[in-house]
Amino acid sequence: MDVQLKKGIVEVCVLASLRKEPSYGYKIISDISELIEISESTLYPILRRLEAQNCLRTFSKDFNGRTRKYYEITRQGERRIKEFIDEWRDMERVYEFIKRKG
């Protein structure tokens, strides 16, 4: 799979994993790893990039005597998911055209 395409898909999967409720790094990895292989070294740069793009925001919360960083999707993040779905529909039409001509 094309690296840029995979990067975009992983970013949208991260955002989608936050749609129901805020979450933290390890949980995000476990939520999406059944679909796409992802490690901490891949996830955290994605989370920082999405935060810089205002697609998510962070907050800290105490958990078992430690401070855990949580991530929450924003309206911009929701828009990003919608844009991805719209673009994917366009790609499906192209795929069907190519498939029919093959």
CORHULIN-V57001 format. One record per run of one state. SS is the DSSP state (@ for helix, = for strand, . for the rest). FROM is the first residue (numbers start at 0). LEN is the number of residues. If there is no record, write none. Layout:
SS|FROM|LEN  SS|FROM|LEN
This chain:
.|0|2  @|2|15  .|17|5  =|22|1  .|23|1  @|24|8  .|32|7  @|39|13  .|52|3  =|55|8  .|63|2  =|65|8  .|73|1  @|74|27  .|101|1
